[in-house]
Amino acid sequence: MNLSEFFEKYPDEASCVEAFKNKRLELGVVCHKCGCTEHYFRKTDYKFECKKCHSRKSLRAGTVMEQTNLPFRYWLICIELMTISKKSFSALEMQRMLGHKRYEPIWYMMHKIRRVMSKRDDKYQLKNGIEFDEGFFERVYNKEDILLTDGTEKKYKRGRGSERQAKVLVMVESEPSISAPKKGKPDRKVGHLKMRVMEDLTAKSINTEVEKCVNPASVALTDGYWGYKKLKEVIAKHNVVIESDKKKAAKLFPWVNRTISNAKRMLNGVHHNCINAKYVQNYLDEFCYKFNRRYFGDKLSDRLMIAAMESTWY
């Protein structure tokens, strides 16, 4: 739905509480004491009361909203805005739109939602043909993280492999297209995407991550980077293509290059490359989540709401 429809459907806090309540009942509320699945809902304190033993459970309990006091309407608006845009929102911009006085609770809320996105994508493995590549994303450190014992700041080298850049393993499903491609589009169709921040890009580290993220019956398509030399130990087939011409290489690996470029553009445009080193993965998870559900349309916010209500978000 567009924003006018959203605010017409959820005009106040009570309507948002009702939406979360209905979604929890749809997913099923189970009493933690007796296992009963039938409950009353207490509008006075937003709790479910078991019809059998009368124990109570908060509407927030076991959800992404647990242990927070932000209004339900904030959560619903934030979920809607984070899914309605192909790009993203900074926490500062979200704070302004919500009209909240403090920055930190809004920043924390958005990162909890990004963790929900991550957990949902972790349920699925990539399969069939997969393009591999390495991406390097700018990041910043807190001052206390870069101070040396003598009080001076640590100096980082520049360029590829700099400590200021997060090393990211990028994997995207890619198969030859049966139909003729549209003008300007790659001749390979794209599937799902995963991006993983790595401590290093050694063969051992890459294989460990591939075992988690990729179906072992898949086929890997990589360049000649030495870190991929042992992929056959964890994947069925490994095709290596070495191409020095950048234009030809872009055609051989169209989607992995395009997704890296789009992710960098999104992070730079919204967050201006001022992302703390500890949270790069969260922002990439948000990008991947929306990329993997690019055809969901109006259903995307509803699906994220369902994921946020499940007790396995953390």
Solvent accessible surface area in square Angstrom, and as a share of the most:
residue,aa,sasa,rsa
1,M,64,0.29
2,N,81,0.42
3,L,75,0.38
4,S,82,0.53
5,E,86,0.39
6,F,3,0.01
7,F,80,0.33
8,E,141,0.63
9,K,118,0.50
10,Y,25,0.10
11,P,79,0.50
12,D,68,0.35
13,E,56,0.25
14,A,70,0.54
15,S,26,0.17
16,C,0,0.00
17,V,7,0.04
18,E,68,0.31
19,A,16,0.13
20,F,1,0.01
21,K,25,0.11
22,N,74,0.38
23,K,22,0.09
24,R,22,0.08
25,L,83,0.41
26,E,123,0.55
27,L,75,0.37
28,G,44,0.42
29,V,5,0.03
30,V,77,0.44
31,C,6,0.03
32,H,121,0.54
33,K,146,0.62
34,C,51,0.31
35,G,42,0.40
36,C,27,0.16
37,T,95,0.55
38,E,103,0.46
39,H,24,0.11
40,Y,121,0.46
41,F,43,0.18
42,R,70,0.26
43,K,150,0.64
44,T,128,0.74
45,D,54,0.28
46,Y,78,0.30
47,K,73,0.31
48,F,0,0.00
49,E,26,0.12
50,C,0,0.00
51,K,88,0.37
52,K,145,0.61
53,C,53,0.32
54,H,107,0.48
55,S,17,0.11
56,R,120,0.44
57,K,42,0.18
58,S,37,0.24
59,L,0,0.00
60,R,43,0.16
61,A,26,0.20
62,G,20,0.19
63,T,0,0.00
64,V,1,0.01
65,M,1,0.00
66,E,58,0.26
67,Q,176,0.78
68,T,18,0.10
69,N,147,0.75
70,L,17,0.08
71,P,51,0.32
72,F,4,0.02
73,R,62,0.23
74,Y,36,0.14
75,W,1,0.00
76,L,8,0.04
77,I,17,0.08
78,C,0,0.00
79,I,3,0.02
80,E,10,0.04
81,L,10,0.05
82,M,0,0.00
83,T,13,0.08
84,I,75,0.38
85,S,30,0.19
86,K,189,0.80
87,K,129,0.55
88,S,10,0.07
89,F,39,0.16
90,S,27,0.18
91,A,10,0.08
92,L,84,0.42
93,E,65,0.29
94,M,0,0.00
95,Q,24,0.11
96,R,159,0.58
97,M,85,0.38
98,L,23,0.11
99,G,61,0.58
100,H,47,0.21
101,K,191,0.81
102,R,142,0.52
103,Y,88,0.33
104,E,101,0.45
105,P,28,0.18
106,I,0,0.00
107,W,67,0.23
108,Y,116,0.44
109,M,1,0.01
110,M,1,0.00
111,H,10,0.04
112,K,12,0.05
113,I,1,0.01
114,R,5,0.02
115,R,83,0.30
116,V,2,0.01
117,M,0,0.00
118,S,10,0.06
119,K,70,0.29
120,R,44,0.16
121,D,16,0.08
122,D,73,0.38
123,K,120,0.51
124,Y,112,0.43
125,Q,84,0.37
126,L,3,0.01
127,K,114,0.48
128,N,87,0.45
129,G,10,0.10
130,I,2,0.01
131,E,0,0.00
132,F,1,0.00
133,D,27,0.14
134,E,15,0.07
135,G,2,0.02
136,F,26,0.11
137,F,5,0.02
138,E,69,0.31
139,R,39,0.14
140,V,50,0.29
141,Y,61,0.23
142,N,51,0.26
143,K,125,0.53
144,E,124,0.56
145,D,74,0.38
146,I,15,0.08
147,L,79,0.40
148,L,86,0.43
149,T,153,0.89
150,D,106,0.55
151,G,50,0.48
152,T,75,0.43
153,E,79,0.36
154,K,87,0.37
155,K,188,0.80
156,Y,35,0.13
157,K,124,0.53
158,R,230,0.84
159,G,44,0.43
160,R,155,0.57
161,G,22,0.21
162,S,4,0.02
163,E,63,0.28
164,R,85,0.31
165,Q,36,0.16
166,A,0,0.00
167,K,46,0.19
168,V,0,0.00
169,L,0,0.00
170,V,0,0.00
171,M,0,0.00
172,V,0,0.00
173,E,22,0.10
174,S,1,0.01
175,E,56,0.25
176,P,84,0.53
177,S,36,0.23
178,I,170,0.86
179,S,81,0.52
180,A,94,0.73
181,P,68,0.42
182,K,160,0.68
183,K,206,0.87
184,G,70,0.68
185,K,115,0.49
186,P,22,0.14
187,D,82,0.43
188,R,49,0.18
189,K,112,0.48
190,V,29,0.17
191,G,20,0.19
192,H,90,0.40
193,L,0,0.00
194,K,10,0.04
195,M,0,0.00
196,R,37,0.14
197,V,46,0.27
198,M,18,0.08
199,E,165,0.74
200,D,52,0.27
201,L,12,0.06
202,T,48,0.28
203,A,7,0.06
204,K,166,0.70
205,S,32,0.21
206,I,0,0.00
207,N,12,0.06
208,T,65,0.38
209,E,24,0.11
210,V,1,0.01
211,E,108,0.48
212,K,131,0.56
213,C,4,0.02
214,V,3,0.02
215,N,53,0.27
216,P,86,0.54
217,A,78,0.60
218,S,0,0.00
219,V,50,0.29
220,A,0,0.00
221,L,27,0.14
222,T,0,0.00
223,D,46,0.24
224,G,45,0.44
225,Y,51,0.19
226,W,139,0.49
227,G,0,0.00
228,Y,1,0.01
229,K,131,0.56
230,K,93,0.39
231,L,0,0.00
232,K,138,0.59
233,E,127,0.57
234,V,27,0.15
235,I,7,0.03
236,A,67,0.52
237,K,108,0.46
238,H,24,0.11
239,N,58,0.30
240,V,79,0.45
241,V,42,0.24
242,I,142,0.72
243,E,63,0.28
244,S,113,0.73
245,D,63,0.32
246,K,178,0.75
247,K,165,0.70
248,K,119,0.50
249,A,23,0.18
250,A,46,0.36
251,K,155,0.66
252,L,67,0.33
253,F,15,0.06
254,P,12,0.08
255,W,37,0.13
256,V,0,0.00
257,N,53,0.27
258,R,86,0.32
259,T,1,0.01
260,I,18,0.09
261,S,48,0.31
262,N,56,0.29
263,A,0,0.00
264,K,83,0.35
265,R,151,0.55
266,M,12,0.05
267,L,6,0.03
268,N,77,0.39
269,G,52,0.50
270,V,28,0.16
271,H,21,0.10
272,H,126,0.56
273,N,56,0.29
274,C,93,0.56
275,I,6,0.03
276,N,31,0.16
277,A,19,0.15
278,K,137,0.58
279,Y,66,0.25
280,V,1,0.01
281,Q,45,0.20
282,N,18,0.09
283,Y,19,0.07
284,L,0,0.00
285,D,8,0.04
286,E,0,0.00
287,F,22,0.09
288,C,6,0.04
289,Y,1,0.00
290,K,18,0.07
291,F,32,0.13
292,N,16,0.08
293,R,21,0.08
294,R,83,0.30
295,Y,186,0.71
296,F,66,0.27
297,G,57,0.55
298,D,109,0.56
299,K,138,0.58
300,L,13,0.07
301,S,19,0.13
302,D,60,0.31
303,R,113,0.41
304,L,0,0.00
305,M,12,0.05
306,I,36,0.18
307,A,6,0.04
308,A,2,0.02
309,M,5,0.02
310,E,48,0.22
311,S,60,0.39
312,T,90,0.52
313,W,35,0.12
314,Y,158,0.60
